[in-house]
């Protein structure tokens, strides 16, 4: 295929984006190029897959905590440990969904180095969209490809 046809087919595909919604002061729409502006972290990950064995990859991207903290979660400063009632729901183009707790990614609690990967091995994810990567998971079941939405939700008024 000629260079001009490759360039035309690449240009024709829209840039993948994800929306940050929920209990946020600054909801946003993010793209991989936008996520590249954040400090990048690398993680060498081995996922044990039931169907295809162990998979090894190197992921690069910003920390999920950093990106979500910048969006201004609606924590109530008058409520002790209010952050711990917030959940994070992630959806992707692959049809998968994952649920995390804020305490899991918060540096004062679990400090899990969860990434919004913008690169897998040597492949940029500009057109495919970022991936949710939990390096601490033995199994890659919470790995989400082509993230389309992240919702931060602290709307639990009763724990009865």
KOLKOLMI-344141 format. One record per residue (C-alpha): x, y, z; residue in three letters. Coordinates in steps of 0.5 Angstrom, whole numbers, plus 500, padded with zeros to 3 digits. Example, Ala and Ser with C-alpha at 12.3 -4.5 7.8 and 13.67 -1.06 7.14 Angstrom:
% KOLKOLMI-344141
+-----+-----+-----+-----+
|   X |   Y |   Z | res |
+-----+-----+-----+-----+
| 525 | 491 | 516 | ala |
| 527 | 498 | 514 | ser |
+-----+-----+-----+-----+
% end
This chain:
% KOLKOLMI-344141
+-----+-----+-----+-----+
|   X |   Y |   Z | res |
+-----+-----+-----+-----+
| 500 | 500 | 500 | unk |
| 503 | 507 | 498 | unk |
| 505 | 512 | 504 | unk |
| 499 | 517 | 502 | unk |
| 494 | 511 | 502 | unk |
| 496 | 509 | 509 | unk |
| 496 | 516 | 511 | unk |
| 489 | 517 | 509 | unk |
| 487 | 511 | 512 | unk |
| 490 | 513 | 519 | unk |
| 487 | 520 | 518 | unk |
| 480 | 517 | 517 | unk |
| 480 | 514 | 523 | unk |
| 477 | 518 | 529 | unk |
| 482 | 519 | 535 | unk |
| 480 | 515 | 541 | unk |
| 477 | 519 | 547 | unk |
| 474 | 517 | 554 | unk |
| 470 | 521 | 558 | unk |
| 471 | 522 | 566 | unk |
| 464 | 523 | 569 | unk |
| 461 | 523 | 576 | unk |
| 462 | 526 | 582 | unk |
| 468 | 531 | 579 | unk |
| 468 | 538 | 579 | unk |
| 472 | 538 | 572 | unk |
| 469 | 532 | 568 | unk |
| 473 | 532 | 562 | unk |
| 474 | 528 | 555 | unk |
| 481 | 525 | 554 | unk |
| 485 | 523 | 549 | unk |
| 492 | 519 | 548 | unk |
| 495 | 525 | 546 | unk |
| 492 | 529 | 552 | unk |
| 495 | 523 | 557 | unk |
| 502 | 524 | 554 | unk |
| 502 | 531 | 557 | unk |
| 502 | 527 | 564 | unk |
| 508 | 524 | 568 | unk |
| 509 | 517 | 565 | unk |
| 510 | 511 | 569 | unk |
| 512 | 504 | 566 | unk |
| 510 | 497 | 569 | unk |
| 513 | 491 | 566 | unk |
| 507 | 486 | 567 | unk |
| 506 | 479 | 567 | unk |
| 498 | 477 | 567 | unk |
| 497 | 469 | 567 | unk |
| 491 | 468 | 562 | unk |
| 487 | 462 | 563 | unk |
| 486 | 461 | 556 | unk |
| 493 | 463 | 553 | unk |
| 498 | 462 | 559 | unk |
| 502 | 468 | 561 | unk |
| 503 | 474 | 557 | unk |
| 509 | 479 | 558 | unk |
| 508 | 486 | 557 | unk |
| 511 | 493 | 558 | unk |
| 506 | 499 | 559 | unk |
| 507 | 506 | 559 | unk |
| 502 | 512 | 562 | unk |
| 500 | 516 | 567 | unk |
| 497 | 514 | 574 | unk |
| 490 | 513 | 574 | unk |
| 490 | 517 | 581 | unk |
| 493 | 523 | 578 | unk |
| 489 | 524 | 572 | unk |
| 482 | 523 | 577 | unk |
| 485 | 527 | 582 | unk |
| 486 | 533 | 577 | unk |
| 479 | 532 | 575 | unk |
| 477 | 534 | 582 | unk |
| 473 | 528 | 586 | unk |
| 467 | 531 | 590 | unk |
| 470 | 529 | 597 | unk |
| 467 | 532 | 603 | unk |
| 472 | 535 | 607 | unk |
| 468 | 535 | 613 | unk |
| 467 | 528 | 613 | unk |
| 472 | 523 | 616 | unk |
| 475 | 519 | 610 | unk |
| 470 | 521 | 605 | unk |
| 475 | 518 | 600 | unk |
| 474 | 511 | 602 | unk |
| 466 | 511 | 599 | unk |
| 468 | 513 | 592 | unk |
| 468 | 508 | 587 | unk |
| 471 | 508 | 580 | unk |
| 467 | 504 | 574 | unk |
| 471 | 503 | 568 | unk |
| 468 | 501 | 561 | unk |
| 472 | 500 | 554 | unk |
| 471 | 498 | 547 | unk |
| 472 | 491 | 548 | unk |
| 466 | 490 | 552 | unk |
| 469 | 489 | 559 | unk |
| 468 | 493 | 565 | unk |
| 472 | 494 | 572 | unk |
| 470 | 497 | 578 | unk |
| 476 | 500 | 583 | unk |
| 475 | 503 | 590 | unk |
| 478 | 510 | 591 | unk |
| 482 | 507 | 597 | unk |
| 485 | 502 | 592 | unk |
| 489 | 507 | 588 | unk |
| 490 | 513 | 593 | unk |
| 497 | 514 | 596 | unk |
| 494 | 514 | 603 | unk |
| 491 | 507 | 603 | unk |
| 493 | 502 | 597 | unk |
| 497 | 506 | 593 | unk |
| 496 | 501 | 587 | unk |
| 500 | 504 | 581 | unk |
| 494 | 503 | 576 | unk |
| 496 | 506 | 569 | unk |
| 492 | 509 | 564 | unk |
| 496 | 506 | 559 | unk |
| 498 | 510 | 552 | unk |
| 503 | 505 | 550 | unk |
| 504 | 497 | 550 | unk |
| 510 | 495 | 549 | unk |
| 513 | 499 | 543 | unk |
| 506 | 500 | 540 | unk |
| 502 | 507 | 541 | unk |
| 495 | 507 | 543 | unk |
| 493 | 513 | 540 | unk |
| 487 | 511 | 535 | unk |
| 485 | 504 | 540 | unk |
| 485 | 509 | 546 | unk |
| 488 | 508 | 553 | unk |
| 488 | 501 | 557 | unk |
| 487 | 500 | 564 | unk |
| 493 | 496 | 567 | unk |
| 493 | 494 | 574 | unk |
| 500 | 491 | 575 | unk |
| 499 | 488 | 581 | unk |
| 493 | 483 | 579 | unk |
| 496 | 476 | 577 | unk |
| 490 | 475 | 572 | unk |
| 489 | 481 | 567 | unk |
| 481 | 480 | 568 | unk |
| 481 | 488 | 570 | unk |
| 485 | 490 | 564 | unk |
| 480 | 494 | 560 | unk |
| 482 | 496 | 552 | unk |
| 480 | 502 | 549 | unk |
| 477 | 505 | 555 | unk |
| 471 | 509 | 553 | unk |
| 469 | 512 | 560 | unk |
| 471 | 512 | 567 | unk |
| 466 | 514 | 572 | unk |
| 467 | 516 | 579 | unk |
| 462 | 515 | 584 | unk |
| 461 | 517 | 591 | unk |
| 453 | 517 | 591 | unk |
| 452 | 513 | 597 | unk |
| 448 | 516 | 602 | unk |
| 446 | 510 | 606 | unk |
| 450 | 504 | 609 | unk |
| 444 | 500 | 612 | unk |
+-----+-----+-----+-----+
% end
